[in-house]
Amino acid sequence: MIVKVGLSFVDKNTGKKRKVKYSDVKYDLCDWADASKYLPADFDLLYLKTKDKTYVGWSQGKKWDGLNVPKDINVLYWKFKHE
């Protein structure tokens, strides 16, 4: 199951509805998040890491977009582009 930041879910412990936050995402030591497990909130500017190259782009629903981002991109990891 892929978890998307900003979407609501029912917390198993409390039974209350809450939104997924970036603090819920598990990052590696270099601040990369696994794209097969977590998706960022829509339109947040990110680095998108593929097998061969890193792009600058964003997420739109379950697809990736950006100025030079190929349409058939397979993103492995993502992290924030702080600027």
N, C-alpha and C positions, 0 to 999 in steps of 0.2 A: 504494500500500500504506500502510495506517495502522499506525503503531508505537505499541504500548501499553506504558507504563512498568510494570515488574514482571514482564513475560513474558520467558521465556528464548528465546534464539536461538543459532545457531552463528555465531561470529565468522569472517568470511571470511579474515582475516589469520592467525589462530592455529589455526583449526579446532576451538577449544574452545567449550563451551557457556557462555553468560553471560547475565545478566539486563539488560534495558534499564533505565537509571537516568535520573533527571531531568537529570543533566549531559549526557546524549545528546540531549536535546530542544533544538531551535533556537528561541530566543526573539527577539522584536524589541526595539527600544530601550526600550520601556515594559513589558517582561517578559511580553508576550502570546505564547502559543503557538498556532500554526495548528491548529485542530481537524480539518481535513481531512488532516493529516499525522501528528499526535500525539494520543494519548489519555492522560490521567493515570491513576495507580493508582486503583483503586476506593475510593470514600468519602473521598478527600482533599477538604477544603473549598476551593471555588474561586469565582472570579468567572467567569460565563459570558456572553460578549458575543455578542449577536445583531445583526441589521441595525438594530433599533429601540431595544433596551433591554439593560441588563446585569442579570443575575440572580445570586443566590448559590445555589450548589448543588454537586453532585458527579456523578461518573461511576459507572455501574454496568454493567460490561461495555461494550457499545457504545452504551448509552442514557444520557441525562442525567436527573437527578432533583433534587428539592429542594422546599422548602415551597411556594413560589409559582411554581415552574417549570412552564410548560405542557407537556402530554404530547407535543405535536407540535413541540417547540422545534427550531430549526435553529441550533446553536451554530457561530459562525464562529471565535472565539478563546476561550481560557481562560487564566487565571493564578491563582496562589495567593492565597488570602485569609488573610493573616497576622494572627492574633489569638490 
